[in-house]
Amino acid sequence: MTMKLTLLGTGAAEAIPDPFCSCRVCETARREGGPHVRARATALVNDDLLIDLGPDLLTSANAARRYLGDLQTLLIRTHLKNGKLSSDHAEESERWNLRMNNGQLLSRCSPRCPA
């Protein structure tokens, strides 16, 4: 079986260019654009597994012409915060109206979705 990997972002946590950075990499990205501008890291595997859920996902998926409606599993980094399981992207999953149960995606439709 062949695995299909789509990198929807390969940038740092603040993306590239960082609007507050004047390093060579960020200056080049601002000046030249194109492939030098990188969204925050996200990967799509076989159209049904998404690794990370960052704020650039909608833009990145559309730029790559990828349909995300077949997602079955979402992997995000979690940690304990004040004794409770927390995620760096909890607010993103809530904004997307994603409903998860033990790592399995239960619902992926927004309240505005006609489906």
Secondary structure, DSSP 8 states (H G I E B T S, - for coil): ----EEEEE-B-TT-BS-TT--SHHHHHHHHH-GGG-B-B-EEEETTTEEE---TTHHHHHHHTT---TT--EEE--EEEETTEEEETTHHHHHHTT-EEETTEEEE---TT---
